[in-house]
Each structure stands twice: as structure tokens, then as C-alpha cells.
Amino acid sequence: MRDSSAIHPRDPRLDGKHMVVACSREHLSQLIEDYKRRPFNDAELWAGKIARAMFWHSGEVSEEQLAEETGLTPEQIERGVTWQNNEIQRRRRQSGEPDGGPEERG
């Protein structure tokens, strides 16, 4: 199924594809419907590609390396990073954590 949150740990060709397993035809139908309702967000996919590259380089990678390893353009990298930052802020708001993270609680 198409899924912008699905990032394969090693094979970029499998990014954006979520394998589903169901115990019955009815269950499979429900899974398909669930994924159809979930929007595919390119920026979310790009954020995942960036995260994978950062992981394999222990968080230290040049912009050039990042573009080469992810296959993304500088604009796509910027949009992926922005999406990730917005997602972090959204999750913090949902949990009641200050926007700046634990260090702001002093």
C-alpha cells in the first residue's frame, strides 16, 4: 500500500510502500480502506529519507551528501525538514510539552 510514513531501513526503492498482512479478506478490505483514507504526504516521505541518512551517518552529514544519499533536491530536503519540525511541534502540543522541549521546563 502507498504510505508516506513507510521508510525501509536500507532499501530506498521500498520507501513509501507499506506491506500489509491480513487474517481474512474482510480484514484486508478494511486495511485497504484505512490506507486509502490516509493522505500520501511527499514531505513526510522526504523527512523519513532524511532521517534514515542521518541515522547511518550518526547525525553528521553534509548537505551535498544528504542530497546524494536521499536523491532529494535542496527544496525537497527543506520541505522534509520543515515537515519534521512541524510534526515535532504538533506532538509536543498534543502531549502538553512546551514547544522548546524538556530544557524549557528548567
Backbone as CSV, one residue per row, in Angstrom:
resi,resn,N_x,N_y,N_z,CA_x,CA_y,CA_z,C_x,C_y,C_z
1,MET,0.846,-1.181,0.000,0.000,0.000,0.000,0.892,1.245,0.000
2,ARG,0.437,2.284,-0.678,1.164,3.559,-0.641,1.048,4.150,0.758
3,ASP,2.198,4.511,1.329,2.220,5.053,2.684,3.449,5.946,2.822
4,SER,3.227,7.247,2.940,4.349,8.178,3.007,5.134,8.067,4.304
5,SER,4.614,7.355,5.289,5.357,7.177,6.541,6.243,5.934,6.506
6,ALA,6.139,5.137,5.445,6.897,3.890,5.356,8.273,4.146,4.741
7,ILE,9.308,3.966,5.553,10.685,4.122,5.109,11.402,2.818,5.398
8,HIS,11.945,2.212,4.360,12.680,0.968,4.546,14.034,1.293,5.178
9,PRO,14.493,0.490,6.132,15.752,0.817,6.806,16.976,0.866,5.886
10,ARG,16.955,0.106,4.784,18.147,0.056,3.935,17.873,0.245,2.439
11,ASP,16.676,-0.044,1.978,16.410,-0.042,0.536,15.463,1.087,0.145
12,PRO,15.998,2.189,-0.382,15.162,3.332,-0.745,14.089,3.013,-1.779
13,ARG,14.284,1.952,-2.560,13.261,1.592,-3.560,11.954,1.165,-2.901
14,LEU,12.017,0.782,-1.632,10.818,0.339,-0.927,10.170,1.456,-0.105
15,ASP,10.770,2.632,-0.123,10.189,3.767,0.609,8.814,4.089,0.043
16,GLY,7.901,4.451,0.932,6.558,4.835,0.505,5.639,3.657,0.252
17,LYS,6.108,2.459,0.567,5.306,1.245,0.349,5.224,0.475,1.649
18,HIS,4.023,0.209,2.079,3.794,-0.500,3.329,3.183,-1.862,3.014
19,MET,3.892,-2.916,3.375,3.343,-4.249,3.163,2.325,-4.525,4.267
20,VAL,1.171,-4.996,3.864,0.151,-5.330,4.848,-0.150,-6.821,4.792
21,VAL,-0.458,-7.360,5.953,-0.842,-8.758,6.077,-2.168,-8.772,6.822
22,ALA,-3.086,-9.558,6.321,-4.407,-9.625,6.936,-4.766,-11.078,7.205
23,CYS,-5.638,-11.273,8.167,-6.035,-12.633,8.531,-7.270,-13.101,7.760
24,SER,-7.894,-12.205,7.011,-9.068,-12.583,6.218,-9.263,-11.566,5.103
25,ARG,-10.132,-11.890,4.157,-10.435,-10.936,3.080,-11.095,-9.679,3.632
26,GLU,-11.939,-9.853,4.640,-12.614,-8.701,5.237,-11.596,-7.783,5.921
27,HIS,-10.657,-8.413,6.631,-9.627,-7.627,7.303,-8.774,-6.880,6.270
28,LEU,-8.413,-7.543,5.183,-7.643,-6.900,4.122,-8.427,-5.734,3.528
29,SER,-9.707,-5.927,3.306,-10.550,-4.843,2.768,-10.540,-3.643,3.702
30,GLN,-10.611,-3.905,4.994,-10.592,-2.812,5.971,-9.245,-2.088,5.957
31,LEU,-8.161,-2.843,5.890,-6.833,-2.231,5.830,-6.696,-1.354,4.585
32,ILE,-7.165,-1.856,3.465,-7.095,-1.090,2.215,-7.875,0.213,2.351
33,GLU,-9.057,0.139,2.918,-9.864,1.348,3.119,-9.168,2.332,4.055
34,ASP,-8.553,1.813,5.119,-7.839,2.679,6.056,-6.714,3.422,5.357
35,TYR,-5.946,2.725,4.528,-4.833,3.368,3.822,-5.327,4.325,2.743
36,LYS,-6.443,4.033,2.130,-6.996,4.952,1.127,-7.366,6.286,1.756
37,ARG,-7.813,6.260,3.021,-8.209,7.484,3.715,-7.009,8.292,4.205
38,ARG,-5.870,7.647,4.339,-4.678,8.346,4.830,-4.000,9.044,3.657
39,PRO,-3.845,10.349,3.742,-3.217,11.059,2.619,-1.739,10.702,2.495
40,PHE,-1.264,10.657,1.263,0.161,10.461,0.998,0.785,11.839,0.979
41,ASN,1.755,12.068,1.866,2.366,13.379,2.016,3.837,13.285,1.597
42,ASP,4.172,13.894,0.465,5.547,13.829,-0.030,6.555,14.302,1.005
43,ALA,6.248,15.407,1.696,7.184,15.952,2.678,7.435,14.963,3.814
44,GLU,6.428,14.191,4.192,6.615,13.162,5.224,7.574,12.080,4.730
45,LEU,7.417,11.668,3.477,8.313,10.685,2.883,9.741,11.225,2.846
46,TRP,9.891,12.472,2.438,11.219,13.080,2.364,11.853,13.178,3.748
47,ALA,11.055,13.508,4.763,11.572,13.574,6.140,12.110,12.212,6.565
48,GLY,11.417,11.158,6.194,11.881,9.815,6.523,13.181,9.465,5.825
49,LYS,13.313,9.855,4.567,14.549,9.607,3.826,15.721,10.346,4.477
50,ILE,15.463,11.571,4.907,16.489,12.372,5.583,16.876,11.712,6.906
51,ALA,15.876,11.284,7.661,16.146,10.639,8.949,16.992,9.384,8.772
52,ARG,16.697,8.595,7.745,17.481,7.380,7.506,18.942,7.744,7.210
53,ALA,19.160,8.724,6.348,20.532,9.131,6.017,21.257,9.650,7.254
54,MET,20.565,10.435,8.066,21.171,10.963,9.283,21.533,9.827,10.243
55,PHE,20.666,8.838,10.336,20.923,7.694,11.218,22.204,6.978,10.806
56,TRP,22.349,6.703,9.518,23.509,5.950,9.043,24.800,6.755,9.125
57,HIS,24.692,8.062,9.325,25.883,8.910,9.467,25.980,9.478,10.877
58,SER,25.301,8.864,11.808,25.315,9.319,13.209,24.992,10.805,13.332
59,GLY,24.096,11.296,12.473,23.636,12.677,12.550,24.557,13.689,11.912
60,GLU,25.689,13.256,11.367,26.639,14.188,10.767,26.773,13.889,9.280
61,VAL,26.163,14.739,8.474,26.207,14.558,7.025,26.119,15.938,6.370
62,SER,26.922,16.158,5.343,26.892,17.448,4.656,25.622,17.541,3.810
63,GLU,25.286,18.767,3.433,24.116,18.960,2.583,24.275,18.209,1.261
64,GLU,25.488,18.212,0.740,25.745,17.519,-0.523,25.556,16.010,-0.370
65,GLN,26.103,15.454,0.713,25.936,14.022,0.973,24.462,13.681,1.160
66,LEU,23.773,14.539,1.878,22.357,14.295,2.141,21.574,14.254,0.839
67,ALA,21.829,15.195,-0.040,21.138,15.219,-1.333,21.489,13.973,-2.144
68,GLU,22.759,13.598,-2.137,23.198,12.430,-2.904,22.579,11.138,-2.362
69,GLU,22.590,10.980,-1.056,22.110,9.734,-0.468,20.597,9.595,-0.474
70,THR,19.902,10.714,-0.402,18.436,10.650,-0.375,17.832,10.740,-1.766
71,GLY,18.600,11.295,-2.715,18.056,11.529,-4.048,17.116,12.717,-4.091
72,LEU,17.150,13.536,-3.037,16.250,14.685,-2.945,16.948,15.961,-3.407
73,THR,16.151,16.887,-3.889,16.657,18.203,-4.242,16.781,19.038,-2.966
74,PRO,17.531,20.139,-3.007,17.600,21.012,-1.826,16.211,21.480,-1.371
75,GLU,15.325,21.777,-2.314,13.964,22.200,-1.942,13.220,21.069,-1.230
76,GLN,13.342,19.853,-1.716,12.687,18.716,-1.072,13.256,18.478,0.321
77,ILE,14.561,18.635,0.471,15.178,18.489,1.794,14.626,19.540,2.739
78,GLU,14.530,20.770,2.270,13.983,21.843,3.109,12.540,21.540,3.519
79,ARG,11.744,21.082,2.568,10.349,20.766,2.879,10.242,19.578,3.831
80,GLY,11.118,18.585,3.674,11.121,17.436,4.579,11.494,17.835,6.002
81,VAL,12.511,18.687,6.123,12.934,19.166,7.446,11.824,19.998,8.074
82,THR,11.208,20.866,7.289,10.098,21.673,7.800,8.949,20.788,8.264
83,TRP,8.615,19.769,7.481,7.539,18.853,7.874,7.881,18.197,9.209
84,GLN,9.121,17.711,9.352,9.530,17.039,10.589,9.452,17.992,11.777
85,ASN,9.940,19.214,11.608,9.883,20.193,12.701,8.444,20.499,13.094
86,ASN,7.573,20.658,12.108,6.158,20.914,12.403,5.524,19.730,13.112
87,GLU,5.899,18.523,12.714,5.352,17.317,13.350,5.805,17.218,14.808
88,ILE,7.056,17.550,15.067,7.553,17.550,16.453,6.757,18.545,17.285
89,GLN,6.556,19.745,16.754,5.796,20.768,17.480,4.357,20.313,17.724
90,ARG,3.738,19.693,16.724,2.361,19.211,16.873,2.268,18.163,17.982
91,ARG,3.207,17.239,18.001,3.199,16.188,19.031,3.439,16.757,20.415
92,ARG,4.305,17.756,20.492,4.549,18.392,21.792,3.291,19.095,22.294
93,ARG,2.607,19.782,21.403,1.359,20.457,21.805,0.330,19.442,22.277
94,GLN,0.224,18.327,21.564,-0.735,17.290,21.944,-0.423,16.709,23.316
95,SER,0.868,16.591,23.634,1.254,15.997,24.921,1.299,17.018,26.047
96,GLY,1.161,18.304,25.687,1.225,19.353,26.691,2.639,19.792,27.015
97,GLU,3.621,19.267,26.281,5.017,19.642,26.498,5.269,21.011,25.877
98,PRO,6.093,21.851,26.533,6.416,23.156,25.933,7.051,22.972,24.564
99,ASP,6.848,23.949,23.672,7.382,23.853,22.317,8.881,23.655,22.271
100,GLY,9.611,24.209,23.205,11.065,24.113,23.180,11.598,22.812,23.717
101,GLY,10.764,21.945,24.237,11.231,20.662,24.736,11.529,20.698,26.228
102,PRO,12.074,19.617,26.752,12.308,19.478,28.190,13.202,20.566,28.784
103,GLU,14.143,21.086,27.997,15.060,22.083,28.531,14.345,23.381,28.930
104,GLU,13.171,23.647,28.352,12.436,24.865,28.706,11.754,24.749,30.059
105,ARG,11.568,23.529,30.547,10.912,23.354,31.839,11.833,23.702,32.992
106,GLY,13.123,23.789,32.712,14.124,24.228,33.656,14.277,23.411,34.831
